[in-house]
Amino acid sequence: MKTQAARVQLTGFHAGELEVQRQAGVQEKAHQIQHLFVSRPVTEQLQSFFASQSLLYTAVRGDHDRLWASVLFGKPSFVQVPTGCKAVIDPLQQFEGDPARYQTGTSIGTVGVMFENRRRNLLNGVITNSGRGKLQIDVYQALGNCPKYIQVRQLVSTASEAGGVSHKSGAATRGQAELQTPQLNLIARSDTFFIASVHADTPAESRNTVGCQLNHINHKGGYPGFVQADRSGRLCWGDYAGNNALSTLGNLVLDPEAALLFIDFLTGDTLHLSGHAETQWEAAELPGAQRAVVFQTEAWVHVKAALPIQQQGPVESSPYNPTPPISAGNLQASTLQRLKCLSTQQASLDVMTFEFELPKLPANKTTFCRPGQFASFDFDDITPGQVLNRTWTISSPGDQIQRRRAFTISVKKDGLVSSWLFDNMSPGKTIGFRGVDGDFTLELTKGIVHSRVLLVAGGIGITPMRVLLAERLALRQPVSLLYFVRSVAEAPFLKEFAEAAQGSQGLFACAVSVTRLAESEAGLSGRPGLGVTWLQGRATADMILQVCPDVRTSLVFQCGPTPMTQLISAILEGMQVPAAHVFQEAFSF
């Protein structure tokens, strides 16, 4: 029997995570998000998110004391987080044949996924009571996760409801290491699975104050066939760019025990695999992969019609999905289009705007994008044998896209791929276009009463704000912009913002804060002055009130470097702006 979990306090990344971050060369990027991986109260946004779920994916111990990945189901609101550190699952409903066991005193890892809008969030804790048909959980970690590799699908319930959700599952088949044809077929057609992992901290790792096994589960996605499996029970898949925390891989360094869950969303079938996994750092045969994970099955359970769900309509693949191997015969590889570059323009000292022709749209799609969304591109000629995927926010407003039948991205020269674009992309050349995605749009404001929208941007984080601003003004609705730049020479679109403010008849207030003292002292010569309030230094509450006096009744969109967004979030919290009224976009996930 594994050590039972007790009261837990997380203080940062554990030794395994730090090791794989070092090996992957992402220590600096991971350090910027380390503050998210400490124990803290569950936010209002996450409380609302989990209350909306009808499926909750779990990592717990179960049959034969193995780790299992499984899923609980119920009506929306069957998961509640009544306080910042307590969660309740009521009623606790398991399908017949489920190998998971939910026992008092043991660790539970969970993840919720909104497939319809590509949102996912983690909630991990310790089961403090598993009696009377419900679970009570002490939460030690709750955090959002990136939308990468999530396929959009619409799921509807097929269950009859009488208070809770009534559903009878089908037959369960069990086996050891060797997989049979039904299991291999389910894996081969899957574009999604969930992986559970564990780690057993010691006090020396300064993450867990008591030292116990902690469970974790997360989502993985790609095109159908992205997981390779054979009859011996060996599975292999590529690991691609994510949020740089590398929590699953870090857990596997400390403890190779792992479990997988595959779901047939058309039938409700579930396939649970329990075994062990390891990371292989050379994965040249997997397109775009930075490394590979190999899993060896030791036990499995296949349950027919386990879940009362059914998928309706087509699946929209994530634009982040790496190009599938041509040998796999996967027709979705044809979703990649080559788009011609129409023009380039220097937007600031280190920002270039690239204009591309519009792609051919699917038959069921009438518009190219929503303001605030990003475009995804594949690069197969930068690193030999690798396909690199990058995304940039579409920086041209909707009316400009319609008028020119083209769209733009504004790119800061910072890294391998952006440098390649600066040096190689010119009119007439083509680029591999994967698709459009993202939910950092004004649709987030629907149903929320507010007086205005405040846009806060830092550096190249101005690109989504440019199009959100244009949309807001087109609707004749109040909007404010607080824009932080290191120097005027590095800030694109300033003249455009000044002109918009002058012609807005009071609807648009714009403030620009220059954070480099030398620039601030240089005066406003040559700068757009009318319509813009010039400030100096890093964000303060007074700055926010100067550009947006009614901030407490406003909705806030922010995008920029992590230190800036952390500071803004802390200031807004101190100003009693509800967390549910603050939306954030990051440069990378």
C-alpha positions in Angstrom: 0.0 0.0 0.0 1.4 3.4 -1.0 1.8 6.1 1.7 -1.4 7.9 2.3 -1.6 11.6 1.6 -1.9 14.0 4.5 -2.0 17.8 4.8 0.0 19.3 1.9 1.6 22.6 1.3 3.3 23.2 -2.1 6.1 25.7 -2.3 7.2 25.5 -5.9 8.6 23.0 -8.4 9.9 19.7 -7.0 13.3 18.1 -7.8 12.0 16.1 -10.7 10.4 19.1 -12.4 13.6 21.2 -11.9 15.6 18.4 -13.4 13.6 18.0 -16.7 13.3 21.8 -17.0 17.1 21.9 -16.9 17.5 19.1 -19.4 15.0 20.8 -21.7 16.7 24.1 -21.4 13.6 26.0 -20.2 14.6 26.9 -16.6 14.2 30.7 -17.2 10.8 30.3 -18.8 9.6 27.9 -16.1 10.9 30.2 -13.3 8.4 32.9 -14.6 5.4 30.6 -13.8 6.7 29.0 -10.6 4.5 31.2 -8.5 1.5 29.3 -9.9 2.7 26.0 -8.5 2.3 26.9 -4.8 -0.6 26.2 -2.5 -3.1 29.1 -2.6 -6.9 29.5 -2.4 -8.9 28.5 -5.4 -9.9 31.6 -7.4 -13.5 32.6 -8.2 -12.8 31.9 -11.9 -11.7 28.3 -11.1 -14.6 27.8 -8.7 -17.1 28.7 -11.5 -15.2 26.6 -14.0 -15.4 23.4 -12.0 -19.1 24.0 -11.1 -19.9 24.0 -14.8 -18.3 20.5 -15.4 -20.2 17.3 -16.1 -17.0 15.2 -16.4 -14.0 15.3 -14.1 -10.9 13.3 -15.0 -9.1 11.8 -12.0 -5.9 10.2 -10.9 -6.3 7.8 -7.9 -5.1 4.5 -6.7 -7.5 1.5 -7.3 -7.6 -2.1 -8.2 -4.5 -4.1 -7.1 -3.2 -0.8 -5.4 -2.2 0.5 -8.9 -2.4 4.1 -10.1 -5.4 4.5 -12.4 -6.6 7.4 -14.6 -10.4 7.5 -14.7 -13.4 9.9 -15.0 -16.4 10.8 -12.8 -19.6 12.1 -14.3 -22.7 14.0 -13.1 -24.9 17.0 -13.8 -23.2 20.4 -14.0 -22.5 21.5 -10.4 -21.7 18.0 -9.1 -18.3 19.5 -8.5 -18.3 22.4 -6.0 -15.5 24.4 -4.5 -17.4 26.2 -1.7 -14.3 27.7 -0.2 -10.8 28.5 -1.5 -9.4 25.2 -0.1 -12.3 22.7 0.0 -14.0 20.8 -2.8 -17.0 18.5 -2.8 -18.0 15.9 -5.4 -21.7 15.1 -4.8 -23.0 12.7 -5.8 -20.0 10.4 -6.4 -21.0 8.3 -9.4 -18.8 5.6 -10.8 -19.6 3.4 -13.8 -19.5 -0.4 -13.3 -16.1 -1.7 -14.0 -14.2 1.5 -13.0 -10.8 0.4 -11.6 -10.4 3.6 -9.5 -11.1 3.7 -5.8 -11.8 6.9 -3.9 -10.6 6.3 -0.3 -10.4 8.7 2.7 -6.8 9.8 3.3 -5.5 9.3 -0.2 -4.4 11.8 -2.8 -6.5 12.7 -5.8 -5.5 14.6 -8.9 -8.2 16.0 -11.2 -8.5 18.0 -14.4 -11.6 19.5 -16.0 -11.7 20.2 -19.7 -14.2 22.4 -21.6 -13.7 20.9 -25.0 -16.1 23.4 -26.6 -13.8 26.3 -25.9 -10.4 24.7 -25.1 -10.2 25.5 -21.4 -8.7 23.1 -18.9 -7.9 23.5 -15.2 -6.2 21.3 -12.6 -7.4 20.7 -9.0 -5.4 18.4 -6.8 -6.0 17.5 -3.2 -6.5 14.9 -0.4 -9.7 13.0 0.1 -10.8 13.8 3.6 -14.2 12.0 3.5 -15.5 9.4 1.0 -18.7 8.4 2.7 -22.4 8.8 2.0 -22.0 8.9 -1.7 -19.8 11.9 -2.0 -16.2 13.1 -1.7 -14.8 15.9 0.4 -11.4 17.1 -0.7 -8.8 19.4 0.9 -7.4 21.3 -2.1 -3.6 21.9 -2.1 -3.3 23.0 -5.8 -5.6 24.6 -8.4 -4.4 26.2 -11.5 -5.2 26.9 -15.1 -3.4 25.1 -17.9 -2.8 26.0 -21.6 -5.3 25.3 -24.4 -2.8 23.7 -26.6 -3.6 20.4 -28.3 -7.3 20.4 -27.2 -9.7 19.4 -30.0 -13.0 21.3 -30.1 -15.9 18.9 -29.7 -19.5 19.1 -28.6 -20.5 16.4 -26.0 -24.1 15.9 -24.9 -25.5 13.6 -22.2 -27.3 10.4 -23.1 -28.4 9.7 -19.5 -31.8 9.9 -18.0 -31.9 12.3 -15.0 -33.7 11.7 -11.8 -32.1 14.0 -9.3 -28.6 12.9 -10.3 -27.6 11.2 -13.6 -28.8 7.6 -14.1 -26.7 5.5 -16.5 -25.9 1.8 -16.8 -22.5 0.9 -18.3 -21.7 -2.1 -20.5 -19.4 -5.0 -20.1 -15.8 -4.6 -18.8 -12.9 -6.5 -20.2 -9.6 -6.8 -18.3 -6.1 -7.8 -19.2 -2.5 -7.6 -18.3 0.3 -6.3 -20.5 -0.8 -7.6 -23.9 -3.4 -5.5 -25.7 -6.0 -6.9 -28.1 -7.4 -5.5 -31.3 -10.3 -3.6 -29.7 -7.9 -1.7 -27.4 -5.4 -1.0 -30.2 -8.2 0.3 -32.5 -9.4 2.7 -29.8 -5.9 4.0 -29.2 -5.3 4.4 -33.0 -8.3 6.5 -33.6 -7.9 8.7 -30.4 -7.0 12.4 -30.7 -7.1 12.8 -26.9 -6.0 10.9 -23.8 -5.2 11.6 -20.1 -2.0 10.7 -18.2 -1.8 10.2 -14.5 1.5 10.4 -12.6 2.7 10.6 -9.1 5.7 11.8 -7.0 6.6 11.1 -3.4 8.2 14.2 -2.0 10.6 14.4 0.9 11.0 17.4 3.1 14.4 18.0 1.5 12.6 18.9 -1.8 10.9 21.8 0.0 7.6 21.3 -1.7 5.5 19.2 0.6 5.5 19.8 4.3 4.7 16.2 5.3 6.2 13.9 2.6 3.6 11.8 0.8 2.5 10.6 -2.6 0.8 13.3 -4.6 -1.3 12.4 -7.7 -1.5 14.4 -10.9 -3.4 14.1 -14.2 -3.4 16.1 -17.4 -4.6 16.1 -20.9 -2.7 15.2 -24.1 -3.8 15.7 -27.6 -2.9 15.5 -31.3 -4.2 14.1 -34.6 -5.7 10.6 -34.5 -2.7 8.2 -34.6 -0.4 10.4 -32.6 -0.1 7.6 -30.0 1.6 4.6 -31.3 0.8 1.2 -29.7 1.6 -2.5 -30.3 0.2 -5.8 -28.9 3.0 -6.0 -26.2 1.3 -3.1 -24.5 4.0 -0.6 -25.4 2.8 2.9 -26.2 4.8 5.9 -27.5 3.9 9.5 -28.2 5.7 12.8 -28.8 5.9 15.5 -26.1 5.6 19.0 -27.6 6.0 22.6 -26.5 3.7 23.5 -23.6 3.8 25.8 -20.6 7.4 24.7 -19.7 6.5 23.4 -16.2 6.9 19.8 -17.4 5.1 18.4 -14.3 4.3 15.0 -15.8 7.8 14.4 -17.0 9.2 15.7 -13.7 7.0 13.2 -11.8 8.3 10.4 -14.0 11.8 11.2 -13.0 11.0 10.6 -9.4 8.5 7.7 -9.9 7.9 5.9 -13.3 4.5 4.7 -12.2 1.8 6.1 -14.6 -1.7 5.5 -15.9 -3.5 6.4 -19.1 -7.2 7.0 -20.0 -8.6 6.9 -23.5 -12.2 7.7 -24.3 -14.3 6.9 -27.4 -16.4 10.1 -27.4 -18.8 8.5 -29.9 -19.7 5.5 -27.8 -18.7 6.5 -24.2 -16.2 3.6 -24.0 -13.3 4.0 -21.7 -9.9 2.3 -21.8 -7.8 2.5 -18.6 -4.1 1.4 -18.7 -1.8 1.1 -15.7 1.9 0.7 -15.9 5.1 2.7 -16.0 6.6 5.3 -18.3 9.9 7.0 -19.1 11.0 10.0 -21.2 13.2 9.5 -24.3 15.0 12.8 -25.1 15.7 11.8 -28.7 12.5 11.8 -30.8 13.6 12.7 -34.3 11.1 10.3 -35.9 8.2 12.2 -34.4 7.3 15.4 -36.3 7.8 18.5 -34.1 8.4 16.5 -30.9 10.9 17.8 -28.4 11.1 14.4 -26.8 9.1 11.2 -26.6 7.4 9.3 -23.8 7.3 5.5 -23.8 4.7 3.7 -21.6 4.5 0.0 -20.8 1.2 -1.4 -19.9 1.0 -3.8 -16.9 -2.8 -4.0 -16.5 -5.8 -2.6 -18.4 -9.6 -2.3 -18.2 -11.8 -1.7 -21.2 -15.4 -0.6 -20.3 -18.1 -0.4 -22.9 -20.5 2.5 -22.8 -18.9 3.6 -19.5 -19.9 7.3 -19.9 -23.4 8.7 -20.7 -22.0 11.0 -23.4 -22.2 11.3 -27.2 -20.3 13.5 -29.5 -22.3 15.7 -31.9 -21.0 17.4 -35.0 -17.5 17.5 -36.4 -14.3 17.8 -34.4 -12.1 20.9 -34.9 -8.5 19.9 -34.5 -6.2 22.1 -32.5 -4.0 24.4 -34.7 -1.1 23.4 -32.4 -1.3 19.8 -33.4 2.0 18.7 -35.0 1.9 17.5 -38.6 1.0 13.8 -38.5 3.3 11.3 -40.2 2.4 11.0 -43.9 2.8 7.2 -43.6 -0.1 7.2 -41.1 -2.4 8.0 -44.0 -4.0 10.7 -41.9 -6.1 12.9 -44.2 -6.0 15.7 -41.6 -2.5 16.5 -42.8 -4.2 18.3 -45.6 -5.4 21.0 -43.2 -2.0 22.7 -43.6 -2.2 25.4 -46.2 0.6 27.4 -47.9 -0.1 31.1 -47.7 1.6 33.8 -49.7 3.2 36.8 -48.0 1.8 40.0 -49.5 3.9 42.6 -47.7 6.1 43.4 -44.8 6.4 46.6 -42.8 8.6 47.7 -39.9 6.2 48.5 -37.1 8.8 49.6 -34.5 12.5 49.1 -33.7 12.2 45.3 -33.2 8.6 44.5 -34.5 7.8 43.6 -38.0 4.3 43.3 -39.5 3.8 40.5 -42.0 0.7 40.4 -44.3 -0.6 37.1 -45.7 -3.3 36.2 -48.1 -6.4 34.6 -46.5 -6.6 30.8 -46.5 -9.5 28.8 -48.0 -12.1 28.5 -45.3 -14.0 25.3 -44.4 -17.5 25.0 -45.8 -19.0 25.5 -42.3 -17.0 28.7 -41.6 -18.0 32.1 -42.9 -15.5 34.4 -41.1 -11.7 34.0 -40.9 -11.3 34.8 -37.2 -12.6 36.6 -34.2 -10.7 39.7 -32.9 -8.1 38.5 -30.4 -7.5 35.1 -31.8 -4.1 33.8 -33.0 -2.9 32.2 -36.2 -0.8 29.0 -36.1 2.1 28.3 -38.4 4.4 25.4 -39.2 8.1 25.8 -40.1 9.8 22.7 -41.6 12.9 24.4 -43.1 14.5 25.9 -40.0 15.7 22.8 -38.1 16.5 19.7 -40.1 14.1 16.9 -39.4 11.8 19.0 -37.2 8.6 20.8 -37.8 8.4 23.9 -35.5 5.0 25.4 -34.6 4.5 29.0 -33.6 1.5 31.2 -33.0 1.0 34.9 -33.2 -2.0 37.0 -32.6 -3.7 38.3 -35.7 -3.0 42.0 -35.5 -5.3 43.4 -38.3 -8.8 44.5 -37.3 -11.8 42.7 -38.8 -12.8 45.5 -41.3 -9.2 45.6 -42.6 -9.2 41.8 -43.1 -12.5 42.0 -45.1 -11.3 45.0 -47.1 -7.9 43.7 -48.1 -8.8 40.0 -48.1 -5.6 39.5 -46.1 -4.5 39.4 -42.5 -1.4 40.5 -40.6 0.7 39.3 -37.7 3.1 41.6 -35.8 6.2 39.8 -34.7 8.9 40.8 -32.2 12.4 39.6 -33.2 13.1 37.3 -30.2 14.2 33.7 -30.8 14.9 31.2 -33.5 11.7 31.3 -35.5 11.0 35.0 -35.3 14.5 35.8 -36.3 14.1 33.4 -39.3 10.9 35.3 -40.3 12.7 38.7 -40.1 15.6 37.4 -42.2 13.8 35.2 -44.8 10.1 36.2 -45.2 9.4 38.6 -48.0 6.5 39.3 -50.5 5.9 36.3 -52.8 7.2 33.7 -50.4 4.9 31.2 -48.6 4.4 30.0 -45.1 2.7 26.8 -43.7 -0.6 27.9 -42.1 -2.2 25.5 -39.6 -5.3 27.4 -38.5 -6.9 30.0 -36.2 -7.8 29.5 -32.5 -8.0 31.3 -29.1 -10.7 32.6 -26.8 -9.1 35.9 -25.7 -11.9 37.8 -27.3 -14.7 40.2 -26.3 -17.1 37.2 -26.2 -15.7 36.8 -22.7 -17.6 39.9 -21.7 -21.1 38.5 -22.6 -23.4 38.3 -19.7 -21.2 40.4 -17.4 -22.5 43.8 -16.5 -19.7 46.4 -16.9 -19.1 50.1 -17.5 -16.1 49.8 -19.8 -13.3 47.5 -20.9 -9.7 48.3 -19.7 -6.9 46.9 -21.9 -3.5 46.5 -20.3 -0.6 45.6 -22.5 3.2 45.3 -22.2 5.5 45.2 -25.1 4.4 43.0 -28.0 1.4 42.1 -25.8 -0.2 45.1 -27.6 -1.2 43.0 -30.7 -4.4 41.4 -29.3 -5.3 44.8 -27.7 -5.1 46.5 -31.0 -7.9 44.4 -32.5 -10.0 44.3 -29.3 -9.8 48.1 -29.2 -10.9 48.4 -32.8 -13.9 46.1 -32.2 -14.9 47.9 -29.1 -14.8 51.3 -30.9 -16.7 49.9 -33.8 -19.5 49.0 -31.3 -19.3 52.5 -29.9 -18.6 51.1 -26.4 -16.2 52.7 -23.8 -12.7 51.4 -23.7 -9.4 52.4 -22.1 -5.8 51.3 -22.9 -2.8 51.3 -20.5 0.3 50.5 -22.6 3.7 49.8 -21.0 6.8 50.1 -23.2 10.5 50.2 -22.5 11.1 52.9 -25.0 9.0 54.7 -27.6 11.2 53.3 -30.4 10.1 49.8 -29.4 6.3 50.5 -29.3 4.2 49.8 -32.4 0.9 51.4 -33.3 1.3 54.6 -31.1 0.3 57.0 -33.8 -2.8 54.8 -34.6 -3.8 54.9 -30.9 -3.4 58.6 -30.7 -5.6 59.2 -33.7 -8.2 56.8 -32.5 -8.4 58.6 -29.1 -8.8 62.0 -30.8 -11.6 60.8 -33.0 -13.5 58.7 -30.4 -15.6 61.5 -28.9 -14.6 60.5 -25.4 -15.2 56.7 -25.8 -11.4 55.9 -25.8 -8.8 56.9 -23.2 -5.2 56.0 -23.9 -2.2 56.2 -21.6 1.4 55.1 -22.4 4.0 54.5 -19.7 7.6 54.5 -20.6 9.6 52.3 -18.2 13.1 53.4 -19.2 14.0 56.6 -17.3 16.2 57.9 -20.1 13.3 57.8 -22.6 10.9 59.4 -20.0 13.3 62.3 -19.5 13.8 62.9 -23.3 10.5 64.9 -23.6 7.7 64.3 -26.0 9.3 65.6 -29.1 8.2 63.6 -32.2 5.7 61.6 -30.2 2.0 61.6 -30.7 0.8 63.9 -27.9 -2.8 64.7 -28.5 -5.2 62.0 -27.2 -2.4 60.2 -25.2 -1.6 60.6 -21.6 2.2 60.0 -21.0 3.3 58.3 -17.8 6.5 57.0 -16.4 7.5 53.8 -14.7 5.9 50.5 -13.8 2.2 50.0 -13.0 0.5 51.5 -10.0 -3.1 51.8 -8.8 -3.0 55.5 -9.6 -2.0 54.9 -13.2 -5.0 52.5 -13.6 -7.4 55.0 -12.1 -6.0 57.8 -14.3 -6.9 56.0 -17.5 -9.9 54.1 -16.1 -11.6 55.7 -13.0 -14.4 53.2 -13.0 -12.1 50.2 -13.0 -14.1 48.5 -10.2 -17.0 48.1 -12.5 -14.9 47.5 -15.7 -13.7 44.3 -17.3 -9.9 44.0 -17.7 -8.0 42.3 -20.5 -4.2 42.1 -20.0 -1.4 40.7 -22.1 2.3 41.1 -21.6 5.4 39.7 -19.8 4.7 37.6 -16.7 6.2 40.1 -14.2 3.9 42.8 -15.6 0.7 40.6 -15.5 1.6 39.5 -12.0 1.9 43.1 -10.8 -1.3 44.2 -12.5 -3.2 41.2 -11.0 -2.0 42.1 -7.5 -2.9 45.7 -8.0 -6.4 44.9 -9.3 -7.0 42.5 -6.3 -6.0 45.3 -3.9 -8.5 47.6 -5.7 -11.2 45.0 -5.2 -11.7 44.2 -8.8 -13.5 40.8 -9.0 -11.2 38.0 -10.2 -14.0 37.0 -12.6 -13.7 40.4 -14.3 -10.0 39.9 -15.2 -8.9 38.0 -18.3 -5.3 37.3 -19.2 -3.4 36.2 -22.3 0.2 35.0 -22.2 3.0 35.2 -24.8 3.5 31.4 -24.6 1.7 28.6 -22.8 
